Amino acid sequence: MKLSERLERVAGMVTEGNRLADVGTDHGYIPIWLIRQKRIPSAIAMDIHEGPLMRAKSHIQEAGLEAYIETRPSDGLAALLPGETDTVLIAGMGGILTEAILNRGRDVLSAVQELVLQPQSEIAGVRQWLERNGWRIVCEDTVKDNGKYYFLMKAVPGREEDYTISEYRYGRLKYQRSLPVLEEYLRKRIKVNQETVLGLPKREDQRIWAREEFLQRDIRILEEALKECTALQKTRFGQHLGE
């Protein structure tokens, strides 16, 4: 089985030897891949929708992995019991839905060792939820897959110093695995915003002024993240040369 770049990088964040709960498993590809790679001993593949769950079950049966991967209908974490899993994985959902699933599953999460998350949107909100609820991000990754950028994170129980606005949006870069990809994304975002500002109508209009102010503020935050990103890459490159 060949995973997409995004799914393989998500799967790669799961700590070896952990029992996995894959929320919104869809086709069940990640738990199948991890079991085949002998990375994990077992998994629970969960989905609220019958169709995806049946597809996952079929793929698991085709792979001969029914003894290792259980399929379970579940609204988020509702069907998961405390202590059944070490890693909870939620990938490919909007940030607001991701937060809602985590909120509703607080009892289960109290016994979980790590969260592996790949929200499709509202990524800053997910980072804020983790910080508010006693989770510390220890790894971030940026993936470009089929022309689109995806942001991945792994969190463990614990607390860390407060994040800046830039860190909420683009992560704490010392934990970022793929700085060149993130740099590419930041440069593109800056260019798009700058072109949008130049294209705004040149007339006195409060809404236009507000839009320009918002974009200029966003550019400054992006430039702050870009400056740190390029500096950290130089540091890592120097360390690599010194090895």
Sequence and secondary structure as in RCSB ss.txt:
>XXXX:A:sequence
MKLSERLERVAGMVTEGNRLADVGTDHGYIPIWLIRQKRIPSAIAMDIHEGPLMRAKSHIQEAGLEAYIETRPSD
GLAALLPGETDTVLIAGMGGILTEAILNRGRDVLSAVQELVLQPQSEIAGVRQWLERNGWRIVCEDTVKDNGKYY
FLMKAVPGREEDYTISEYRYGRLKYQRSLPVLEEYLRKRIKVNQETVLGLPKREDQRIWAREEFLQRDIRILEEA
LKECTALQKTRFGQHLGE
>XXXX:A:secstr
    HHHHHHHHTS TT  EEEET TT HHHHHHHHTT  S EEEEESSHHHHHHHHHHHHHTT TTTEEEEE S
TTTT  TTS SEEEEESS HHHHHHHHHHTHHHHTT SEEEEE SS HHHHHHHHHHTTEEEEEEEEEEETTEEE
EEEEEEE   S   HHHHHH  GGGBS HHHHHHHHHHHHHHHHHHHHTS  S  HHHHHHHHHHHHHHHHHHHH
HHHHHHHHHHHHHHHHH 
